Amino acid sequence: MHTVPYIVLPADSMTNFNPDTYHLLITGAGPMHDGKDIMLSLTFADGGTVTVIALVTNPQNGGSSYFLN
């Protein structure tokens, strides 16, 4: 695993984040519990920011992907 400076997200398309490809490592956010929602603010190269709701899943309990609503 390594950190990348950016991820290309084509306009009008869907990008999946999961443990086998790109994924987000969130640190310093305090306790997160499987099945609970968290708010993420995503900042884009054009300066726009979008806040989304993300469902926390635990890969050890069968949750292998992370859903952004």
ABEGO torsion letter per residue (X at the ends): XBBBABBBBBBGBBBBBBAABBBBBBBGAEBBBBGBBBBBBBBBAAGBBBBBBBBBBBAAAGBABBBBX
